[in-house]
């Protein structure tokens, strides 16, 4: 049975009352109010609560980008806000986003601002998104802000995909290597062990090591899984702490080649996010706080929050960023110049464009380096195991000769 939210007025006192009824139709709401001697002012079907059920499709960045670009186009063309949202709710292919948009329409029609309505759905619309929409509403440039948002989201999503893509190849190679080694140790090595046992000969040290590893894996695989599970659990608990996350993130930034990719992507994300917020009219203190939350690295987060405290105290942004050792000298100098000239948002956008290209170069360098390293590791491990098992055979052939 549907739920209806109503607004009614007491005829004697003029007091406005709001409530919710679960009835069959709007007429039942009207009848209920008449029985209670109330005058109906407004009645609407209550929006369903948007819940992400198990197995349901969430709202991807691509869905939000398309939603935002279409929204900007309709607002720019002069369509009313509610009508634009209704059209978006009807044509979006993502069911969760459609239900979310319907809920936003209801809230806007009930008197909420668009930013407040969007803020009720953090799974779809981030804090950055909501704050930029609020700035657009306040400045009367909602269509422009929405277009900037769409561009920002596209570039940020492309950056994330680049970094994740750099991790795919080594992950695949390591997985294949792990499977190959496990198959050799569990199925192949025991066959050789039985053959060598029947000959009753002294085995070389590499062969004994490989056979020992095989026996351990076959007999104590459950212990290995238990240790791996405990290690993963302990790491998650440690990473959940403030110091733990900072130490792990700092270590990742120091890893050769990979650390360079992470550092450049962090710089690109920071400068583009803050530049987009500042150019949209969001205050620098609020912009820094939002940017810190989207940093994705505790070291960068701490540096940005120190910059926010520095600004609040009347100092500059550049000094705390330089202290963190994450941001290159060129970035610090350009931010400092932007602060002095009053064009910080433009300077940040230029830095972001530059570092987007730098991330491409760093990812290419990482992949170029990882490919031969992974192939060599796989060849040494698997090839070494095969050679270790053939050493006794070579000894037997020499003995026969």
C-alpha positions in Angstrom: 0.0 0.0 0.0 1.5 3.4 -1.0 2.4 6.1 1.5 1.2 9.7 1.1 2.7 12.8 2.8 0.2 15.6 3.3 0.1 19.2 4.5 -3.1 20.3 6.2 -4.3 23.4 8.0 -6.5 23.7 11.1 -9.4 26.0 10.2 -9.8 27.3 13.7 -6.2 28.1 14.6 -4.7 28.3 11.2 -1.8 26.0 12.3 -0.1 24.0 9.5 0.3 20.2 10.1 2.4 17.8 8.1 2.0 14.0 8.3 2.2 10.7 6.5 -0.5 8.1 5.8 -0.4 4.6 4.4 -3.7 4.4 2.5 -4.9 3.2 -0.9 -5.3 6.5 -2.7 -5.2 10.3 -2.3 -9.0 10.3 -1.8 -8.5 8.4 1.4 -6.1 11.0 2.7 -8.7 13.7 1.9 -11.4 11.7 3.7 -9.1 11.2 6.7 -8.5 14.9 7.0 -12.2 15.8 6.7 -13.0 13.3 9.6 -10.4 15.2 11.7 -11.8 18.6 10.6 -8.6 19.6 8.8 -8.3 21.4 5.4 -6.0 19.7 2.9 -3.3 22.0 1.5 -1.1 19.6 -0.3 -0.7 15.8 -0.7 1.9 13.8 -2.5 2.9 10.2 -2.8 6.0 9.7 -0.5 9.1 8.8 -2.4 10.5 5.3 -1.8 13.7 5.2 0.2 16.6 4.4 -2.1 18.5 1.4 -0.9 21.3 -0.5 -2.6 20.3 -4.1 -2.3 22.7 -7.0 -2.6 23.4 -7.6 -6.2 21.8 -4.3 -7.3 23.7 -2.0 -9.6 25.2 1.1 -7.9 25.7 4.5 -9.4 28.9 4.7 -11.4 30.9 7.9 -12.1 29.9 7.5 -15.8 26.2 7.6 -14.8 26.7 10.8 -12.8 28.7 12.4 -15.7 25.9 11.7 -18.2 23.3 12.9 -15.7 25.2 16.1 -15.0 25.8 17.0 -18.6 22.2 16.5 -19.6 21.0 18.4 -16.5 23.3 21.3 -17.4 22.0 21.4 -21.0 18.4 21.5 -20.0 19.0 24.2 -17.4 20.9 26.2 -19.9 18.0 25.8 -22.4 15.6 27.4 -19.9 13.7 24.3 -18.7 12.4 24.6 -15.1 14.4 22.7 -12.5 11.7 20.2 -11.5 10.8 19.5 -15.1 14.5 18.8 -15.9 14.8 16.4 -13.0 11.7 14.6 -14.0 13.0 14.1 -17.5 16.3 12.8 -16.1 14.5 10.4 -13.8 12.6 8.9 -16.8 15.4 8.5 -19.2 18.3 7.3 -17.0 19.1 3.6 -17.4 20.4 3.2 -13.9 17.5 2.2 -11.7 19.1 3.5 -8.4 19.9 6.8 -10.0 16.3 7.1 -11.3 14.9 6.4 -7.9 17.3 8.9 -6.3 16.3 11.6 -8.8 12.6 11.0 -8.0 13.4 11.5 -4.3 15.3 14.7 -5.2 12.3 16.0 -7.2 10.0 15.4 -4.2 12.3 17.3 -1.9 12.7 20.2 -4.3 9.0 20.4 -4.7 8.6 20.4 -0.9 10.7 23.5 -0.7 14.3 22.2 -0.2 17.1 23.7 -2.3 18.6 21.4 -4.9 21.9 21.1 -2.9 20.0 20.0 0.2 18.0 17.5 -1.8 21.2 16.0 -3.4 22.9 16.0 0.0 20.5 13.4 1.3 21.9 10.8 -1.2 25.7 10.6 -0.5 26.0 7.3 -2.3 25.2 9.0 -5.6 26.3 12.6 -5.0 29.5 13.4 -3.2 30.1 16.2 -0.8 32.1 18.0 -3.5 29.1 17.7 -5.9 26.7 19.0 -3.4 28.9 22.0 -2.4 29.4 23.0 -6.0 25.7 22.8 -6.7 25.1 25.0 -3.7 27.6 27.6 -5.0 25.9 27.4 -8.4 22.5 28.0 -6.9 23.7 30.9 -4.8 25.5 32.6 -7.8 22.7 31.9 -10.3 25.1 29.9 -12.6 23.9 26.4 -12.0 24.2 25.3 -15.6 27.9 26.5 -15.8 28.7 24.8 -12.5 27.1 21.5 -13.7 29.1 21.6 -16.8 32.3 22.1 -14.8 31.3 19.3 -12.6 30.8 16.9 -15.5 34.2 17.8 -16.9 35.9 17.4 -13.5 34.3 14.0 -12.9 35.3 12.8 -16.4 38.9 13.8 -15.9 39.0 12.5 -12.3 37.5 9.1 -13.4 40.1 8.9 -16.2 42.9 9.5 -13.7 41.6 6.8 -11.4 41.3 4.4 -14.3 44.9 5.0 -15.4 46.3 4.3 -11.9 44.1 1.2 -11.5 45.1 0.0 -15.0 48.7 0.2 -14.0 48.0 -2.4 -11.3 46.1 -4.9 -13.5 49.1 -6.3 -15.4 51.3 -7.1 -12.4 48.3 -8.5 -10.6 47.5 -10.8 -13.5 51.1 -12.0 -13.8 51.4 -12.7 -10.1 48.1 -14.6 -10.1 49.2 -16.8 -13.0 52.6 -17.4 -11.3 50.9 -18.3 -8.1 48.5 -20.8 -9.8 51.4 -22.3 -11.9 53.6 -22.8 -8.7 50.7 -24.3 -6.8 49.9 -26.8 -9.6 53.5 -27.8 -9.8 53.9 -28.3 -6.0 50.6 -30.1 -5.5 50.3 -32.3 -8.6 53.7 -32.6 -10.4 56.3 -32.7 -7.7 54.7 -35.6 -5.7 54.9 -37.7 -8.9 58.7 -37.0 -9.1 59.0 -37.7 -5.4 57.5 -41.2 -5.7 59.8 -41.9 -8.7 62.9 -40.8 -6.8 61.9 -42.8 -3.7 61.7 -46.0 -5.7 65.3 -45.5 -6.9 66.5 -44.8 -3.3 69.2 -42.3 -4.2 70.7 -39.2 -2.5 68.8 -36.2 -3.8 70.5 -32.8 -4.5 69.7 -29.9 -2.1 67.6 -27.9 -4.5 65.4 -31.0 -5.1 65.0 -31.7 -1.4 63.9 -28.1 -0.9 61.3 -28.2 -3.6 60.0 -31.6 -2.3 59.8 -30.2 1.2 57.8 -27.2 0.0 55.5 -29.6 -1.9 54.9 -31.7 1.2 54.3 -28.7 3.4 51.7 -27.3 0.9 49.9 -30.6 0.5 49.7 -31.4 4.2 49.4 -27.9 5.8 47.6 -25.8 3.2 45.0 -25.0 5.8 47.7 -23.5 8.0 48.8 -21.3 5.1 45.3 -20.1 4.5 44.9 -19.4 8.2 48.1 -17.4 8.4 47.2 -15.4 5.2 43.7 -14.7 6.7 45.2 -13.5 10.0 47.7 -11.4 8.2 45.1 -9.7 6.0 42.9 -9.1 9.1 45.8 -7.6 11.1 46.7 -5.4 8.1 43.2 -4.1 7.8 43.0 -3.3 11.5 46.4 -1.6 11.4 45.5 0.4 8.2 42.2 1.5 9.9 44.2 3.4 12.5 45.4 7.0 11.8 49.1 6.2 12.3 48.8 2.9 10.4 47.3 4.4 7.3 49.8 7.2 7.4 52.7 4.8 7.6 51.4 2.5 4.8 50.5 5.5 2.5 53.9 7.1 3.2 55.6 3.7 2.3 53.7 3.4 -0.9 54.8 6.9 -1.9 58.5 5.8 -1.4 58.2 2.7 -3.6 60.3 3.1 -6.8 58.2 3.9 -10.0 54.9 3.1 -8.3 55.4 5.8 -5.7 56.0 8.3 -8.6 52.6 7.3 -10.2 50.8 7.7 -6.9 52.4 11.0 -6.1 51.7 12.5 -9.4 48.1 11.3 -9.4 47.7 12.7 -5.9 49.0 16.1 -7.1 46.7 16.0 -10.1 43.6 15.1 -8.0 44.4 17.8 -5.4 45.0 20.6 -7.8 42.0 19.8 -10.1 39.6 19.3 -7.2 40.6 22.5 -5.4 40.8 24.5 -8.6 37.3 23.4 -9.6 35.8 24.3 -6.2 37.5 27.7 -6.1 36.4 28.6 -9.6 32.8 27.6 -8.7 32.7 30.0 -5.8 33.3 27.7 -2.9 35.4 29.3 -0.1 39.0 28.2 0.2 38.6 26.8 3.7 35.6 24.7 2.7 37.3 23.8 -0.6 40.5 22.6 1.2 38.4 20.4 3.6 36.5 18.8 0.8 39.7 18.3 -1.2 41.4 16.6 1.7 38.5 14.1 2.0 39.0 13.1 -1.7 42.8 12.9 -1.5 42.9 9.1 -1.1 46.2 9.2 0.8 46.7 10.0 4.5 50.0 11.9 3.9 48.3 14.2 1.4 45.2 14.5 3.6 47.4 15.7 6.5 49.3 18.2 4.3 46.0 19.7 3.0 44.5 20.0 6.4 47.7 21.7 7.7 47.3 24.1 4.8 43.7 24.8 5.8 44.9 25.6 9.3 47.6 27.8 7.9 45.0 29.7 5.8 42.7 30.1 8.8 45.6 31.5 10.8 46.4 34.1 8.1 49.3 32.3 6.5 49.7 30.7 3.0 48.9 27.3 1.6 52.3 26.7 0.1 54.4 26.2 3.3 52.5 23.2 4.8 52.4 21.5 1.3 56.2 22.0 1.0 56.7 20.5 4.4 54.9 17.3 3.5 57.5 16.4 0.8 54.8 15.0 -1.5 54.3 18.1 -3.7 57.2 18.9 -6.1 58.9 22.3 -5.9 57.4 23.4 -9.2 53.9 22.8 -7.8 54.7 24.7 -4.5 56.1 27.7 -6.5 53.1 27.9 -8.9 50.6 27.7 -6.0 52.6 30.4 -4.2 52.4 32.6 -7.3 48.7 31.9 -7.7 48.1 33.0 -4.1 50.1 36.3 -4.6 48.4 37.2 -7.9 44.8 36.2 -6.9 44.6 33.6 -9.7 45.0 30.5 -7.6 42.1 28.6 -9.3 43.5 29.1 -12.8 47.0 28.2 -11.6 45.7 25.0 -10.0 43.9 24.0 -13.2 47.1 24.5 -15.2 49.0 22.3 -12.7 46.3 19.6 -13.0 46.5 19.6 -16.8 50.3 19.2 -16.7 50.2 16.4 -14.1 47.5 14.5 -16.0 50.1 14.1 -18.8 52.7 13.3 -16.2 50.6 10.5 -14.9 50.3 9.0 -18.4 54.1 9.0 -18.7 54.6 7.5 -15.2 52.1 4.8 -15.9 53.8 3.9 -19.2 57.1 3.8 -17.4 55.7 1.5 -14.7 54.2 -0.9 -17.2 57.4 -0.9 -19.3 59.4 -1.8 -16.1 57.0 -4.3 -14.6 56.6 -6.5 -17.8 60.2 -7.7 -17.9 60.6 -8.0 -14.1 57.4 -10.1 -13.9 58.5 -12.4 -16.7 62.0 -12.9 -15.2 60.5 -13.7 -11.8 58.0 -16.1 -13.3 60.8 -17.8 -15.3 63.2 -18.0 -12.4 60.7 -19.5 -10.0 59.0 -22.0 -12.3 62.1 -22.8 -14.3 64.1 -23.2 -11.1 61.6 -25.7 -9.8 61.7 -27.7 -13.0 65.5 -27.7 -13.0 65.6 -28.8 -9.4 63.4 -31.8 -10.2 65.5 -32.8 -13.2 68.9 -32.7 -11.4 68.5 -36.2 -10.0 67.7 -37.5 -13.4 70.9 -35.9 -14.8 72.8 -37.6 -11.9 71.2 -41.0 -12.8 72.2 -40.6 -16.4 75.8 -39.7 -15.5 76.0 -42.7 -13.1 74.8 -45.1 -15.9 77.4 -43.7 -18.3 
